[in-house]
């Protein structure tokens, strides 16, 4: 047997044994008291701990029983922290804003005594010596880390599977992705195995899983939430900076947890955090809201277009002005962002593999194979595609997918800054307060769908490129009748990226999958985005659209 397979088998056995140890307590049925605890908002639970009305260990038991059910259904967990979590529950800060609140973490988060394998067998059985700054901050606020969750190898995918822990399922419809790279978090929370988790986002990695699985999140701008001391497969990749942000099952928890983090003064923990205290904001009664219906690369699928239109209708009914917003070329944003994220053509991400036989995401493999082709071949290929197929999108992307020299990389940074300036001016000239669009062109992908859809990331990556605050709220579920493709629908005249996205779209098979919308504010405007998310949820509710969560207790 290959060495990496032996390591993976041993790591899986470790996880199974840790779960087995928990079954006598956490495998028992939930009590009525535990159900009540899980149903209670985080703010109220923390208040009860402060008042001595609830014990953190009881909260951990209430969450933990549901977490194990989520694991058995979706395969969402990597590291099982419960034995230490029980100790932390006894010693946690019972006066903190997050007193006694169990929080799950994406596998990239460093927690002392546990691995961050990132899906690579090379990093297995190498427990970290220190907590990251984010974990320290949350512990100081009273929170209890209790598990870590699954990701894709390299983190460059909207699917979450790897050689160690296998594939994570979407709890709504098995056979579909819960998203990536924070897919384990999405599956855990969407199933109902927790209320609050922490993920990362470099090209949609908290927003797309929230869209795929039906959660609430906000992609914060760089510098609001601590990131130092964590692990990452693309070490040194800073052209598009990865950020940490909370993901929540309920919106009321999202705003509370985000504020709790900022109130802990993250700049006192982490040199990467800006000294920006929480700002209470009041939005005007009437807002000007821009809508990006189509990025001219991939037209949103019927289900995603329906969620967006319902949201537009709801906001119009509230008296808000809604206008079409046309950003600087979204194709240029996609070109620049994808080049910056993989400027090394995947060298760093694949350097951690123990063997050439060790597999990783099919879409990433496809990209790397293209990127490694000689430049003259790609230029000829791009010319042929443009000349004879008229596919300007693919031709534009193809000729630029390659390993960059330092000179090329510096040129890309200048292009990034130029795009940011153009986007800033377009927003300013439009006079909009917020921007509304889809998080992704389609709902969740079927397993291995990224092989076809690997380049369809523009609706999310655009806002990483400009570093704007962007939240996602779930709106509807796919309806096999309403969201079916029209009779006679064909992808023949579509560009390559759009064809790849639509190859995965089947409303009948997707029936029941969540669909969200994306609400974007300007850079470092997380407080305003959260307020706009709340306003949008209320507006949707007023027209009878209220998202139904899975497995409500």
C-alpha positions as CSV (number, residue, x, y, z in Angstrom):
1,X,0.0,0.0,0.0
2,X,1.2,3.5,-0.8
3,X,2.6,5.4,2.2
4,X,0.0,8.2,1.9
5,X,-2.8,5.6,2.0
6,X,-1.4,4.1,5.2
7,X,-1.3,7.5,6.8
8,X,-4.8,8.3,5.7
9,X,-6.1,5.0,7.1
10,X,-4.4,5.7,10.4
11,X,-5.8,9.2,10.6
12,X,-9.3,8.0,9.8
13,X,-8.9,5.3,12.5
14,X,-8.0,8.0,15.0
15,X,-11.1,10.0,14.2
16,X,-13.3,6.9,14.5
17,X,-11.8,6.0,17.9
18,X,-12.3,9.5,19.2
19,X,-15.9,9.4,18.0
20,X,-16.4,6.0,19.6
21,X,-15.2,7.3,22.9
22,X,-18.0,10.0,22.8
23,X,-20.9,7.7,22.0
24,X,-21.9,6.8,25.6
25,X,-22.7,10.5,26.3
26,X,-23.0,12.2,22.9
27,X,-24.6,9.3,21.2
28,X,-27.6,9.3,23.6
29,X,-30.9,11.0,22.6
30,X,-31.2,14.7,23.1
31,X,-33.1,15.7,26.2
32,X,-35.8,18.4,26.1
33,X,-33.4,20.7,28.0
34,X,-30.7,20.1,25.4
35,X,-33.1,20.8,22.5
36,X,-34.1,24.1,24.2
37,X,-30.4,25.0,24.6
38,X,-29.7,24.5,20.9
39,X,-32.8,26.5,19.9
40,X,-31.7,29.5,22.0
41,X,-29.8,32.3,20.3
42,X,-26.1,32.6,21.2
43,X,-26.6,35.9,22.9
44,X,-29.2,34.5,25.3
45,X,-27.2,31.3,26.0
46,X,-24.1,33.4,26.9
47,X,-26.3,35.6,29.1
48,X,-27.6,32.5,30.9
49,X,-24.0,31.3,31.5
50,X,-23.1,34.7,32.9
51,X,-26.1,34.6,35.2
52,X,-25.3,31.1,36.4
53,X,-28.4,29.6,34.9
54,X,-26.6,27.4,32.4
55,X,-23.4,25.3,32.6
56,X,-21.0,25.3,29.6
57,X,-20.7,21.5,29.8
58,X,-24.5,21.2,29.3
59,X,-24.3,23.5,26.2
60,X,-21.4,21.4,24.9
61,X,-23.5,18.2,25.3
62,X,-26.5,19.8,23.6
63,X,-24.4,20.8,20.6
64,X,-22.2,17.7,20.6
65,X,-25.1,15.2,20.2
66,X,-26.2,17.1,17.1
67,X,-22.7,17.3,15.8
68,X,-22.2,13.6,15.8
69,X,-25.5,13.2,13.8
70,X,-24.2,15.7,11.3
71,X,-20.9,13.7,11.0
72,X,-22.7,10.4,10.4
73,X,-24.9,12.1,7.7
74,X,-22.4,14.3,5.9
75,X,-18.8,13.3,6.9
76,X,-18.0,16.9,7.8
77,X,-15.5,16.6,10.7
78,X,-11.7,16.3,10.7
79,X,-10.4,16.8,14.3
80,X,-12.5,15.8,17.3
81,X,-11.8,18.1,20.2
82,X,-14.4,17.0,22.8
83,X,-12.1,15.6,25.5
84,X,-10.3,19.0,25.7
85,X,-13.5,20.9,25.0
86,X,-15.0,19.4,28.2
87,X,-12.0,20.7,30.2
88,X,-12.3,24.1,28.5
89,X,-16.0,24.1,29.4
90,X,-15.1,24.0,33.1
91,X,-12.5,26.8,32.9
92,X,-13.9,29.1,30.2
93,X,-14.5,32.8,30.8
94,X,-18.1,32.7,32.1
95,X,-18.3,36.5,31.9
96,X,-17.3,36.8,28.2
97,X,-19.6,37.8,25.3
98,X,-19.3,34.1,24.1
99,X,-19.4,32.5,27.5
100,X,-19.8,28.7,27.0
101,X,-20.6,28.9,23.3
102,X,-19.3,25.9,21.3
103,X,-17.6,27.1,18.0
104,X,-16.4,24.9,15.2
105,X,-13.4,25.7,13.0
106,X,-12.3,25.1,9.5
107,X,-9.4,22.6,9.4
108,X,-7.0,25.5,8.6
109,X,-7.4,27.0,12.1
110,X,-4.5,26.2,14.4
111,X,-5.5,24.7,17.7
112,X,-2.8,23.5,20.1
113,X,-2.6,19.8,20.4
114,X,-4.4,19.0,17.1
115,X,-3.4,18.6,13.5
116,X,-4.2,20.9,10.7
117,X,-3.7,18.4,7.9
118,X,-5.3,20.6,5.2
119,X,-6.2,17.3,3.6
120,X,-2.5,16.4,3.0
121,X,-1.2,13.2,4.6
122,X,2.2,14.9,4.9
123,X,0.8,17.0,7.8
124,X,-1.0,14.2,9.6
125,X,0.1,13.3,13.2
126,X,1.9,16.6,13.6
127,X,-0.1,18.4,16.3
128,X,0.3,22.2,16.5
129,X,2.0,23.7,19.5
130,X,0.1,27.0,19.7
131,X,-3.4,28.3,19.2
132,X,-3.8,30.9,16.5
133,X,-4.6,34.5,17.4
134,X,-8.2,33.9,16.4
135,X,-8.6,30.9,18.7
136,X,-6.9,32.8,21.6
137,X,-9.3,35.7,21.1
138,X,-12.4,33.5,21.0
139,X,-11.3,31.5,24.1
140,X,-10.7,34.7,25.9
141,X,-14.3,35.7,25.0
142,X,-15.5,32.4,26.6
143,X,-16.0,30.3,23.5
144,X,-15.2,26.6,23.4
145,X,-13.6,25.0,20.3
146,X,-15.1,21.6,19.9
147,X,-14.4,20.3,16.4
148,X,-12.6,21.1,13.1
149,X,-14.2,20.6,9.7
150,X,-13.4,19.2,6.3
151,X,-11.9,21.1,3.3
152,X,-10.6,20.3,-0.2
153,X,-6.9,19.7,-0.7
154,X,-5.3,23.0,-1.9
155,X,-8.4,24.9,-0.8
156,X,-9.0,25.9,-4.4
157,X,-12.4,24.4,-4.9
158,X,-16.1,24.7,-4.2
159,X,-16.1,21.0,-3.2
160,X,-14.6,19.5,0.0
161,X,-12.9,16.2,-0.4
162,X,-9.4,14.9,0.3
163,X,-7.4,11.8,0.6
164,X,-7.5,11.7,4.4
165,X,-11.1,12.4,5.4
166,X,-13.0,11.7,2.1
167,X,-15.9,13.7,0.8
168,X,-18.3,15.9,2.6
169,X,-22.0,15.6,1.6
170,X,-24.6,18.4,1.3
171,X,-27.1,17.5,4.0
172,X,-30.0,18.8,1.8
173,X,-29.3,16.5,-1.1
174,X,-26.7,13.8,-1.0
175,X,-24.6,13.6,-4.1
176,X,-24.0,17.3,-4.0
177,X,-21.3,19.5,-2.6
178,X,-21.7,21.5,0.6
179,X,-19.3,23.9,-1.0
180,X,-15.6,24.8,-0.5
181,X,-13.3,25.4,0.8
182,X,-15.3,25.9,4.0
183,X,-17.5,23.0,3.0
184,X,-17.2,21.0,6.2
185,X,-18.4,24.0,8.2
186,X,-21.3,24.5,5.8
187,X,-22.4,20.9,6.1
188,X,-22.1,20.8,9.9
189,X,-24.1,24.0,10.4
190,X,-26.7,23.4,7.7
191,X,-27.4,19.9,9.1
192,X,-28.0,21.4,12.5
193,X,-24.8,20.2,14.2
194,X,-23.8,23.7,15.4
195,X,-24.8,27.3,15.3
196,X,-21.5,29.1,14.8
197,X,-18.3,28.2,12.9
198,X,-15.3,30.0,11.5
199,X,-14.2,29.7,7.8
200,X,-11.9,31.4,5.4
201,X,-12.6,33.2,2.1
202,X,-10.1,33.8,-0.8
203,X,-12.5,33.4,-3.7
204,X,-15.9,32.7,-2.1
205,X,-15.0,30.1,0.4
206,X,-17.4,31.2,3.1
207,X,-20.0,32.7,0.8
208,X,-20.4,29.9,-1.7
209,X,-20.7,27.2,0.9
210,X,-23.3,29.3,2.7
211,X,-25.2,29.6,-0.7
212,X,-24.8,25.9,-1.3
213,X,-25.9,24.8,2.1
214,X,-28.3,27.6,3.3
215,X,-26.3,29.6,5.9
216,X,-25.6,33.2,6.8
217,X,-22.2,34.7,6.5
218,X,-20.3,37.9,5.7
219,X,-17.0,38.1,4.0
220,X,-15.1,40.7,6.0
221,X,-12.5,42.9,4.4
222,X,-8.9,42.2,5.2
223,X,-7.9,43.4,8.7
224,X,-11.2,43.0,10.6
225,X,-10.7,39.5,12.0
226,X,-7.4,38.0,13.1
227,X,-5.7,35.5,10.8
228,X,-2.1,35.1,12.1
229,X,-0.9,31.8,13.3
230,X,-3.2,29.6,11.1
231,X,-2.2,27.2,8.5
232,X,-2.6,27.4,4.7
233,X,-1.6,25.3,1.7
234,X,-0.8,28.3,-0.5
235,X,1.8,29.8,1.8
236,X,2.8,33.3,0.8
237,X,-0.1,33.8,-1.6
238,X,-1.1,37.4,-0.8
239,X,-2.2,38.7,-4.2
240,X,-5.8,38.0,-3.1
241,X,-5.7,37.9,0.7
242,X,-7.5,35.1,2.5
243,X,-9.7,36.3,5.4
244,X,-11.5,34.6,8.3
245,X,-15.2,35.2,8.9
246,X,-18.0,33.6,10.9
247,X,-20.6,31.3,9.3
248,X,-23.9,30.8,11.2
249,X,-27.0,28.8,11.0
250,X,-29.1,31.8,12.2
251,X,-28.7,35.4,11.2
252,X,-29.2,36.7,14.7
253,X,-26.0,34.8,15.8
254,X,-24.0,36.2,12.9
255,X,-24.3,39.8,13.9
256,X,-23.8,39.0,17.6
257,X,-20.7,36.9,17.0
258,X,-19.1,39.4,14.6
259,X,-19.6,42.2,17.1
260,X,-18.2,40.0,19.9
261,X,-15.0,39.4,18.0
262,X,-14.5,43.1,17.2
263,X,-15.3,44.1,20.8
264,X,-12.4,41.9,21.9
265,X,-10.1,44.3,20.1
266,X,-8.5,41.9,17.7
267,X,-5.7,44.4,17.0
268,X,-4.4,43.6,20.5
269,X,-4.0,40.0,19.4
270,X,-2.9,40.2,15.8
271,X,-0.7,42.6,13.9
272,X,-2.9,42.0,10.8
273,X,-6.0,43.5,12.4
274,X,-7.0,47.1,11.9
275,X,-7.8,49.1,15.1
276,X,-11.4,49.7,14.1
277,X,-13.9,49.3,16.9
278,X,-17.5,48.1,16.3
279,X,-19.5,50.9,14.8
280,X,-23.2,51.2,15.5
281,X,-24.9,52.2,12.3
282,X,-28.4,53.2,11.3
283,X,-29.3,52.9,7.6
284,X,-31.5,55.5,5.8
285,X,-35.1,54.5,5.5
286,X,-34.8,54.6,1.7
287,X,-31.7,53.2,0.0
288,X,-30.3,53.1,-3.5
289,X,-29.5,49.5,-4.3
290,X,-27.6,48.3,-7.3
291,X,-28.2,44.9,-8.9
292,X,-25.8,42.9,-11.0
293,X,-28.1,40.5,-12.8
294,X,-25.5,39.1,-15.1
295,X,-21.7,39.3,-15.1
296,X,-21.6,38.6,-18.9
297,X,-19.5,35.5,-18.3
298,X,-22.1,33.1,-16.8
299,X,-25.8,34.1,-16.8
300,X,-27.3,33.0,-13.4
301,X,-29.3,29.8,-13.6
302,X,-33.1,29.9,-13.2
303,X,-33.0,29.1,-9.5
304,X,-30.4,31.7,-8.7
305,X,-32.1,34.3,-10.9
306,X,-35.4,33.6,-9.1
307,X,-33.9,34.2,-5.7
308,X,-32.3,37.4,-6.9
309,X,-35.5,38.7,-8.4
310,X,-37.6,37.8,-5.3
311,X,-35.1,39.9,-3.3
312,X,-35.3,42.8,-5.7
313,X,-39.1,42.7,-5.6
314,X,-39.1,42.6,-1.8
315,X,-36.8,45.6,-1.5
316,X,-38.7,47.6,-4.1
317,X,-41.9,47.0,-2.1
318,X,-40.2,48.6,0.9
319,X,-39.7,51.7,-1.2
320,X,-36.0,51.4,-2.0
321,X,-34.7,52.5,-5.3
322,X,-33.2,49.6,-7.3
323,X,-31.0,50.2,-10.3
324,X,-28.9,48.1,-12.6
325,X,-25.2,48.3,-11.6
326,X,-22.6,47.7,-14.3
327,X,-19.2,47.1,-12.8
328,X,-15.9,47.4,-14.7
329,X,-15.4,44.3,-16.9
330,X,-16.2,41.2,-14.7
331,X,-14.2,39.1,-17.1
332,X,-11.1,41.3,-16.3
333,X,-11.8,40.8,-12.6
334,X,-12.0,37.0,-13.1
335,X,-8.8,37.1,-15.2
336,X,-6.8,39.1,-12.6
337,X,-8.1,37.3,-9.5
338,X,-7.6,33.8,-10.8
339,X,-4.0,34.6,-12.0
340,X,-3.1,36.2,-8.6
341,X,-4.5,33.2,-6.6
342,X,-2.5,30.7,-8.6
343,X,0.3,32.8,-9.9
344,X,2.7,29.8,-9.2
345,X,0.5,27.5,-11.4
346,X,-0.3,25.3,-8.4
347,X,3.3,24.6,-7.4
348,X,2.9,25.5,-3.7
349,X,-0.5,23.7,-3.4
350,X,0.8,20.5,-4.9
351,X,4.3,20.6,-3.2
352,X,2.8,19.1,0.0
353,X,1.7,15.9,-1.7
354,X,3.6,12.8,-0.6
355,X,3.2,11.0,-3.9
356,X,2.2,11.8,-7.4
357,X,-0.5,9.3,-6.9
358,X,-2.1,11.3,-4.1
359,X,-5.2,12.8,-5.7
360,X,-6.7,16.3,-5.2
361,X,-9.6,18.3,-6.7
362,X,-10.3,17.4,-10.3
363,X,-10.9,21.0,-11.3
364,X,-7.6,22.2,-9.8
365,X,-5.9,19.3,-11.6
366,X,-7.4,20.4,-14.8
367,X,-6.3,24.0,-14.3
368,X,-2.7,23.0,-13.4
369,X,-2.4,20.8,-16.5
370,X,-3.4,23.8,-18.6
371,X,-1.2,26.2,-16.7
372,X,1.9,23.9,-17.3
373,X,1.5,23.9,-21.1
374,X,4.1,25.9,-22.9
375,X,3.0,29.5,-23.5
376,X,3.2,29.3,-27.3
377,X,0.8,26.4,-27.3
378,X,-1.7,28.3,-25.2
379,X,-1.4,31.3,-27.3
380,X,-2.1,29.3,-30.5
381,X,-4.9,27.5,-28.7
382,X,-6.5,30.8,-27.6
383,X,-6.2,32.2,-31.1
384,X,-7.9,29.2,-32.5
385,X,-10.7,29.4,-30.0
386,X,-11.3,33.0,-30.7
387,X,-11.0,32.8,-34.5
388,X,-13.0,29.6,-35.1
389,X,-15.3,29.4,-32.0
390,X,-15.7,33.0,-31.1
391,X,-15.2,32.3,-27.4
392,X,-13.6,35.5,-26.2
393,X,-14.0,34.5,-22.6
394,X,-12.0,31.3,-22.8
395,X,-9.4,32.9,-25.1
396,X,-8.9,35.7,-22.6
397,X,-8.5,33.3,-19.7
398,X,-6.5,30.6,-21.4
399,X,-3.6,32.6,-22.6
400,X,-3.0,34.0,-19.1
401,X,-3.2,30.7,-17.2
402,X,0.5,30.2,-16.5
403,X,3.2,30.4,-13.9
404,X,4.2,34.0,-13.4
405,X,7.7,35.5,-13.3
406,X,8.3,38.2,-10.6
407,X,7.9,40.8,-13.3
408,X,4.6,39.3,-14.4
409,X,3.4,39.1,-10.9
410,X,4.2,42.8,-10.2
411,X,2.3,43.7,-13.4
412,X,-0.7,41.8,-12.1
413,X,-0.6,43.6,-8.8
414,X,-0.7,46.9,-10.7
415,X,-3.7,45.5,-12.7
416,X,-5.4,44.6,-9.4
417,X,-4.9,48.1,-8.1
418,X,-6.2,49.6,-11.4
419,X,-9.3,47.4,-11.3
420,X,-9.9,48.4,-7.6
421,X,-9.7,52.1,-8.6
422,X,-12.1,51.6,-11.5
423,X,-14.5,49.6,-9.4
424,X,-14.4,52.3,-6.6
425,X,-15.2,55.0,-9.1
426,X,-18.0,53.1,-10.8
427,X,-19.6,52.5,-7.4
428,X,-19.1,56.1,-6.4
429,X,-20.5,57.5,-9.7
430,X,-23.6,55.2,-9.4
431,X,-24.5,56.5,-6.0
432,X,-25.5,53.1,-4.8
433,X,-25.5,52.2,-1.1
434,X,-25.3,48.4,-1.6
435,X,-25.0,45.9,-4.4
436,X,-27.1,42.8,-4.8
437,X,-26.1,39.8,-6.9
438,X,-25.9,36.0,-6.9
439,X,-23.2,34.3,-4.9
440,X,-22.7,31.8,-7.7
441,X,-24.3,31.1,-11.1
442,X,-25.8,27.8,-9.9
443,X,-26.9,26.1,-6.7
444,X,-24.6,23.4,-5.3
445,X,-22.6,21.3,-7.6
446,X,-22.8,17.6,-7.9
447,X,-19.8,15.7,-6.8
448,X,-16.8,16.3,-9.1
449,X,-18.7,19.1,-10.7
450,X,-15.7,21.4,-10.4
451,X,-14.1,19.5,-13.2
452,X,-16.4,21.3,-15.5
453,X,-17.1,24.4,-13.4
454,X,-13.6,25.2,-12.2
455,X,-13.5,28.6,-13.8
456,X,-17.0,29.7,-12.8
457,X,-16.1,31.6,-9.7
458,X,-16.5,35.2,-10.9
459,X,-19.6,36.2,-8.8
460,X,-17.6,35.6,-5.6
461,X,-14.0,36.3,-6.6
462,X,-14.8,39.8,-7.9
463,X,-15.3,41.0,-4.3
464,X,-12.2,39.4,-3.0
465,X,-10.3,41.2,-5.7
466,X,-11.7,44.6,-4.6
467,X,-11.7,43.6,-0.9
468,X,-15.3,44.6,-0.3
469,X,-17.5,43.4,2.5
470,X,-20.0,40.8,1.1
471,X,-22.7,38.8,2.9
472,X,-24.9,35.9,1.9
473,X,-28.4,35.1,3.1
474,X,-30.4,32.0,2.0
475,X,-33.7,32.8,0.3
476,X,-35.3,29.8,-1.3
477,X,-34.8,26.1,-2.2
478,X,-34.6,24.8,-5.8
479,X,-38.0,23.8,-7.1
480,X,-37.8,21.2,-9.8
481,X,-40.9,22.6,-11.6
482,X,-40.3,26.4,-11.3
483,X,-36.5,26.3,-11.8
484,X,-36.3,23.9,-14.7
485,X,-34.4,25.1,-17.8
486,X,-36.8,26.3,-20.5
487,X,-37.8,23.9,-23.3
488,X,-35.2,23.9,-26.1
489,X,-32.5,25.4,-23.8
490,X,-29.0,24.9,-25.4
491,X,-25.5,25.7,-24.3
492,X,-24.2,25.7,-27.9
493,X,-23.7,29.5,-28.1
494,X,-22.3,29.8,-24.6
495,X,-18.7,30.4,-23.7
496,X,-16.6,27.7,-22.2
497,X,-17.0,28.9,-18.6
498,X,-20.8,29.1,-18.9
499,X,-21.0,25.7,-20.5
500,X,-19.1,24.2,-17.6
501,X,-21.4,25.8,-15.1
502,X,-24.6,24.7,-16.9
503,X,-23.4,21.2,-17.4
504,X,-24.1,20.7,-13.7
505,X,-27.5,22.3,-13.7
506,X,-30.5,19.9,-13.3
507,X,-33.4,21.3,-11.4
508,X,-35.0,17.9,-10.9
509,X,-31.8,16.4,-9.3
510,X,-31.2,19.7,-7.4
511,X,-34.7,19.9,-6.0
512,X,-34.5,21.0,-2.4
513,X,-31.0,22.6,-2.5
514,X,-30.7,26.0,-1.0
515,X,-30.3,29.2,-3.0
516,X,-29.0,32.5,-1.6
517,X,-28.3,36.1,-2.6
518,X,-25.2,38.2,-2.0
519,X,-25.3,41.6,-0.5
520,X,-22.2,43.7,-1.0
521,X,-21.0,46.8,0.8
522,X,-17.9,48.9,0.4
523,X,-14.5,47.9,1.9
524,X,-14.5,47.6,5.7
525,X,-18.3,48.2,5.9
526,X,-19.2,45.0,7.7
527,X,-21.5,46.7,10.2
528,X,-23.5,48.2,7.3
529,X,-23.7,45.0,5.4
530,X,-25.0,43.2,8.4
531,X,-27.7,45.8,8.9
532,X,-28.6,45.5,5.2
533,X,-28.8,41.7,5.5
534,X,-31.2,42.1,8.4
535,X,-33.3,44.6,6.4
536,X,-33.4,42.3,3.4
537,X,-34.5,39.3,5.5
538,X,-37.3,41.4,6.9
539,X,-38.3,42.6,3.4
540,X,-38.4,39.0,2.1
541,X,-40.5,38.0,5.1
542,X,-43.0,40.8,4.3
543,X,-43.7,39.3,0.9
544,X,-44.0,35.8,2.4
545,X,-40.5,34.5,1.6
546,X,-38.9,33.0,4.7
547,X,-36.1,30.5,4.4
548,X,-36.7,27.1,6.0
549,X,-33.8,25.5,7.8
550,X,-33.0,21.8,7.7
551,X,-33.5,19.6,10.8
552,X,-34.9,22.3,13.1
553,X,-35.1,20.9,16.6
